Amino acid sequence: MLKIAAKEGDETEYWLLLCQHSSGYPFDPILISKLISIKKLLSSIISKMKSQLKT
């Protein structure tokens, strides 16, 4: 389930960056910043869970 959330984060980042480079769409840099923080958190949780499953 967390891997799905991480993939959704990647897709969301793609669309937000597309909006950034398109003149007709609104862009909010705060959204990118928050998204990056969420993606880092998800990545950390996933890696910790993987290491715990190995032991």
GROMACS elastic network, one bead per residue, 0.5 to 0.9 nm:
[ bonds ]
;  ai    aj funct       b0    kb
    1     4     6  0.52015   500
    1     5     6  0.65141   500
    1     6     6  0.88452   500
    2     6     6  0.62119   500
    2     7     6  0.86517   500
    2    42     6  0.69520   500
    2    43     6  0.87534   500
    2    45     6  0.83002   500
    2    46     6  0.68406   500
    3     7     6  0.62299   500
    3     8     6  0.85801   500
    3    42     6  0.82520   500
    3    43     6  0.86721   500
    3    46     6  0.74212   500
    4     7     6  0.50773   500
    4     8     6  0.61504   500
    4     9     6  0.85668   500
    5     8     6  0.50097   500
    5     9     6  0.61784   500
    5    10     6  0.87538   500
    5    39     6  0.86899   500
    5    42     6  0.77203   500
    6    10     6  0.64032   500
    6    11     6  0.87889   500
    6    38     6  0.88336   500
    6    39     6  0.63645   500
    6    42     6  0.63523   500
    6    43     6  0.72638   500
    7    10     6  0.50432   500
    7    11     6  0.63247   500
    7    12     6  0.86022   500
    8    11     6  0.50391   500
    8    12     6  0.60473   500
    8    13     6  0.85243   500
    9    12     6  0.50264   500
    9    13     6  0.61221   500
    9    14     6  0.86130   500
    9    35     6  0.70214   500
    9    36     6  0.84158   500
    9    38     6  0.79650   500
    9    39     6  0.62850   500
   10    13     6  0.51231   500
   10    14     6  0.63004   500
   10    15     6  0.88786   500
   10    39     6  0.79771   500
   11    14     6  0.50156   500
   11    15     6  0.64158   500
   11    16     6  0.86823   500
   12    15     6  0.52120   500
   12    16     6  0.61363   500
   12    17     6  0.85651   500
   12    35     6  0.81427   500
   13    16     6  0.50895   500
   13    17     6  0.60657   500
   13    18     6  0.84617   500
   13    32     6  0.69359   500
   13    35     6  0.71835   500
   13    36     6  0.82189   500
   14    17     6  0.52775   500
   14    18     6  0.61782   500
   14    19     6  0.87564   500
   15    19     6  0.62513   500
   15    20     6  0.86402   500
   16    19     6  0.50520   500
   16    20     6  0.62818   500
   16    21     6  0.89121   500
   16    27     6  0.71529   500
   16    28     6  0.84533   500
   16    31     6  0.80899   500
   16    32     6  0.70847   500
   17    21     6  0.64680   500
   17    22     6  0.87043   500
   17    27     6  0.83437   500
   17    32     6  0.81554   500
   18    21     6  0.53151   500
   18    22     6  0.62165   500
   18    25     6  0.88211   500
   19    22     6  0.50640   500
   19    23     6  0.76223   500
   19    24     6  0.79670   500
   19    25     6  0.53678   500
   19    26     6  0.64865   500
   19    27     6  0.59024   500
   20    23     6  0.76253   500
   20    25     6  0.74455   500
   20    26     6  0.73868   500
   20    27     6  0.53091   500
   20    28     6  0.80742   500
   20    29     6  0.85348   500
   21    25     6  0.85848   500
   21    27     6  0.87737   500
   22    25     6  0.59579   500
   22    26     6  0.84802   500
   22    27     6  0.89371   500
   23    26     6  0.79375   500
   27    30     6  0.89575   500
   27    31     6  0.83177   500
   28    31     6  0.56220   500
   28    32     6  0.72458   500
   29    32     6  0.52250   500
   29    33     6  0.63543   500
   29    34     6  0.87573   500
   30    33     6  0.50016   500
   30    34     6  0.61525   500
   30    35     6  0.84619   500
   31    34     6  0.51658   500
   31    35     6  0.59797   500
   31    36     6  0.85573   500
   32    36     6  0.61066   500
   32    37     6  0.86503   500
   33    36     6  0.52535   500
   33    37     6  0.64276   500
   33    38     6  0.88126   500
   34    37     6  0.51128   500
   34    38     6  0.62636   500
   34    39     6  0.86485   500
   35    38     6  0.50526   500
   35    39     6  0.60967   500
   35    40     6  0.85980   500
   36    39     6  0.50374   500
   36    40     6  0.61640   500
   36    41     6  0.85956   500
   37    40     6  0.51775   500
   37    41     6  0.62434   500
   37    42     6  0.87032   500
   38    41     6  0.50519   500
   38    42     6  0.61676   500
   38    43     6  0.85393   500
   39    42     6  0.50995   500
   39    43     6  0.60538   500
   39    44     6  0.85517   500
   40    43     6  0.50511   500
   40    44     6  0.61296   500
   40    45     6  0.86450   500
   41    44     6  0.51301   500
   41    45     6  0.62387   500
   41    46     6  0.86296   500
   42    45     6  0.51278   500
   42    46     6  0.60926   500
   42    47     6  0.85912   500
   43    46     6  0.51500   500
   43    47     6  0.61497   500
   43    48     6  0.85828   500
   44    47     6  0.52688   500
   44    48     6  0.61545   500
   44    49     6  0.85652   500
   45    48     6  0.52019   500
   45    49     6  0.61041   500
   45    50     6  0.86123   500
   46    49     6  0.51413   500
   46    50     6  0.61842   500
   46    51     6  0.87168   500
   47    50     6  0.50710   500
   47    51     6  0.62551   500
   47    52     6  0.86512   500
   48    51     6  0.51651   500
   48    52     6  0.61783   500
   48    53     6  0.86302   500
   49    52     6  0.50912   500
   49    53     6  0.61624   500
   49    54     6  0.87710   500
   50    53     6  0.51584   500
   50    54     6  0.64627   500
   51    54     6  0.52465   500
   51    55     6  0.67796   500
   52    55     6  0.54158   500
